[in-house]
């Protein structure tokens, strides 16, 4: 997905072994999904109603339940971290991992492995906490890494605004078009913000978590790197979709 002639060259020069945190996060999410009752690969969870019950228990144990989190229950306080490694379907998993792969490597190289790992987990936690605070009485379970990945997108926007991104836009008949990252990511953010305003607390995509994560990621990068570490020259191309 990323142009290895340029975009990843700095990654391999700046971090021996490549973006290991990004790859590790992807591997962990994929492994945990495969062994979960959601993937359908583990016959130990049964079939039919038994499998559905196992999935419900799995989501409630490891996902964020806003009413429980906002009550301050000790176990629930950890769920914004565990929920980052839980996904609700193959499409949910693959979409998130694609975006993490595309945007995570360069962001990790700029921040450094340890800082990037803390940034990813911290941004993801705040994104899910923000959603839970806005829907404090909801009992719908929230899972997925998209809040943390939205934070990565926000940081990428500040750090690499002129990186060229190849995106597919449905209203343009899915033609692959190349734009600066700032155009694609701001467009994505506006879509998430509009969707968050229209969405409720029921089942579906937690757009508000995307908005919170993106905002936290951008503000962190602005506060941390505005002194001169920002890449102002046009960066090499990356490729991705316009929507996670």
QUIRARA-V94432 format. One record per residue. N is the residue number from 1. RES is the residue in one small letter. OMEGA is omega in degrees with one decimal (* if undefined). Layout:
N_RES_OMEGA + N_RES_OMEGA
This chain:
1_x_-178.6 + 2_x_-179.7 + 3_x_-174.0 + 4_x_177.1 + 5_x_-176.6 + 6_x_-170.9 + 7_x_-179.0 + 8_x_-178.1 + 9_x_177.9 + 10_x_178.7 + 11_x_-176.9 + 12_x_176.6 + 13_x_-173.4 + 14_x_-178.4 + 15_x_-178.4 + 16_x_-177.8 + 17_x_177.8 + 18_x_-178.5 + 19_x_-171.0 + 20_x_178.6 + 21_x_177.9 + 22_x_179.5 + 23_x_178.9 + 24_x_177.8 + 25_x_178.5 + 26_x_-179.7 + 27_x_-179.1 + 28_x_-179.9 + 29_x_-179.2 + 30_x_-179.3 + 31_x_-178.8 + 32_x_177.7 + 33_x_-177.2 + 34_x_-178.5 + 35_x_-179.1 + 36_x_177.1 + 37_x_-176.8 + 38_x_-174.5 + 39_x_-176.3 + 40_x_-177.7 + 41_x_-175.9 + 42_x_-177.0 + 43_x_-179.3 + 44_x_-179.7 + 45_x_176.5 + 46_x_-179.4 + 47_x_175.0 + 48_x_-177.4 + 49_x_179.1 + 50_x_178.7 + 51_x_178.5 + 52_x_177.9 + 53_x_178.9 + 54_x_178.4 + 55_x_178.6 + 56_x_178.2 + 57_x_179.8 + 58_x_-179.8 + 59_x_-177.0 + 60_x_-179.4 + 61_x_-172.8 + 62_x_-179.8 + 63_x_179.5 + 64_x_171.3 + 65_x_-171.6 + 66_x_-177.8 + 67_x_178.6 + 68_x_-179.5 + 69_x_-176.9 + 70_x_176.0 + 71_x_179.3 + 72_x_178.5 + 73_x_-174.5 + 74_x_-179.5 + 75_x_-177.6 + 76_x_-178.4 + 77_x_178.1 + 78_x_-173.2 + 79_x_174.9 + 80_x_174.5 + 81_x_-178.9 + 82_x_-178.2 + 83_x_179.4 + 84_x_-177.6 + 85_x_-179.5 + 86_x_179.1 + 87_x_-171.1 + 88_x_-179.3 + 89_x_176.5 + 90_x_-179.9 + 91_x_177.9 + 92_x_-178.9 + 93_x_-173.9 + 94_x_177.3 + 95_x_179.1 + 96_x_-177.7 + 97_x_175.9 + 98_x_-179.1 + 99_x_177.8 + 100_x_178.6 + 101_x_-175.6 + 102_x_-172.4 + 103_x_-175.5 + 104_x_-173.4 + 105_x_-178.3 + 106_x_178.5 + 107_x_177.3 + 108_x_179.6 + 109_x_-178.9 + 110_x_-176.3 + 111_x_-169.8 + 112_x_-171.6 + 113_x_-175.3 + 114_x_179.6 + 115_x_-180.0 + 116_x_179.1 + 117_x_177.8 + 118_x_178.1 + 119_x_-178.5 + 120_x_-178.0 + 121_x_-179.3 + 122_x_178.6 + 123_x_178.0 + 124_x_178.5 + 125_x_-177.9 + 126_x_178.9 + 127_x_179.7 + 128_x_176.2 + 129_x_178.1 + 130_x_177.1 + 131_x_-179.2 + 132_x_179.8 + 133_x_179.7 + 134_x_-179.8 + 135_x_-170.4 + 136_x_-177.6 + 137_x_-178.7 + 138_x_175.1 + 139_x_176.3 + 140_x_-177.5 + 141_x_-179.1 + 142_x_179.4 + 143_x_173.9 + 144_x_-177.4 + 145_x_-171.0 + 146_x_177.0 + 147_x_178.0 + 148_x_-179.7 + 149_x_174.3 + 150_x_174.9 + 151_x_176.5 + 152_x_178.6 + 153_x_178.9 + 154_x_178.0 + 155_x_178.8 + 156_x_-179.9 + 157_x_-180.0 + 158_x_-173.1 + 159_x_-175.0 + 160_x_-173.9 + 161_x_-176.2 + 162_x_174.5 + 163_x_-178.7 + 164_x_-176.7 + 165_x_174.8 + 166_x_-174.0 + 167_x_177.1 + 168_x_-179.1 + 169_x_-177.5 + 170_x_-176.1 + 171_x_173.6 + 172_x_175.3 + 173_x_176.3 + 174_x_175.3 + 175_x_177.6 + 176_x_-177.9 + 177_x_-177.1 + 178_x_179.9 + 179_x_170.2 + 180_x_-177.4 + 181_x_-175.9 + 182_x_177.8 + 183_x_-177.1 + 184_x_-174.3 + 185_x_175.5 + 186_x_176.3 + 187_x_178.5 + 188_x_-178.6 + 189_x_179.2 + 190_x_177.3 + 191_x_179.5 + 192_x_-179.8 + 193_x_178.6 + 194_x_179.4 + 195_x_179.7 + 196_x_179.0 + 197_x_-177.3 + 198_x_-174.7 + 199_x_174.9 + 200_x_-178.8 + 201_x_-177.1 + 202_x_-179.0 + 203_x_-179.5 + 204_x_-178.5 + 205_x_-179.8 + 206_x_-176.0 + 207_x_-179.3 + 208_x_176.7 + 209_x_176.4 + 210_x_-179.1 + 211_x_-179.9 + 212_x_-179.0 + 213_x_-179.9 + 214_x_-178.7 + 215_x_179.1 + 216_x_-180.0 + 217_x_179.5 + 218_x_-178.7 + 219_x_177.1 + 220_x_-179.4 + 221_x_178.3 + 222_x_-179.3 + 223_x_-174.7 + 224_x_-168.9 + 225_x_-176.9 + 226_x_-178.0 + 227_x_177.9 + 228_x_-179.3 + 229_x_-178.6 + 230_x_178.4 + 231_x_-176.9 + 232_x_178.5 + 233_x_-179.6 + 234_x_-177.8 + 235_x_177.1 + 236_x_-169.6 + 237_x_165.6 + 238_x_-178.8 + 239_x_178.3 + 240_x_176.4 + 241_x_178.9 + 242_x_-179.4 + 243_x_175.1 + 244_x_*
